[in-house]
Amino acid sequence: MDADDFTIKCMYKKLIGISSRCHEEDWAISYATGKAIQDEVYRITFAAAVYYVWQERNYRIFQKNERTTKMITRSIIQEIHYRSSMQSKLAEFIRNFNYYP
């Protein structure tokens, strides 16, 4: 299991009530509250991850359908690229990663 799988599975368990808190949340509360570009990218990433994991939860409950972790991760990365493209400093920062699935 890689880091992406761990984070998404941890968030999913929390959303459906199996787990109480993820290490990711503790880190976010402590470190991602500033105005630095890295903090902004983290907040966008975390918000996208929560949204798409919640969406997956709803697919599984209401439509009896599910997507792979890879598909969810791809949606999150696309959302990060889309949202960061709206601000020039963020767009430049994301371009330096040079990763788009």
VENURCOR-V922818 format. One line per field, one symbol per residue. ss: DSSP state (H for helix, E for strand, - for the rest). phi: phi as a letter, one per 40 degrees, with the letter a starting at -180 (. if undefined). burial: 1 if it has 9 or more other C-alpha atoms within 8 Angstrom, else 0. A space follows every 50 residues. Layout:
ss->???
phi->???
burial->???
This chain:
ss->--HHHHHHHHHHHHH-------HHHHHHHHH-----HHHHHHHHHHHHHH HHHHHHHHHHHHH-----HHHHHHHHHHHHHHHH---HHHHHHHH----- -
phi->.cccccccccccccccgcbcabcdcdccccbbbcbcdccccccccccccc dcccccdcdcccbfbabcdcccccccccccccccccbcccccccdccfba c
burial->00001111011111100010010000110001000010111111100111 01110111110000000000011111111110111000011011000000 0
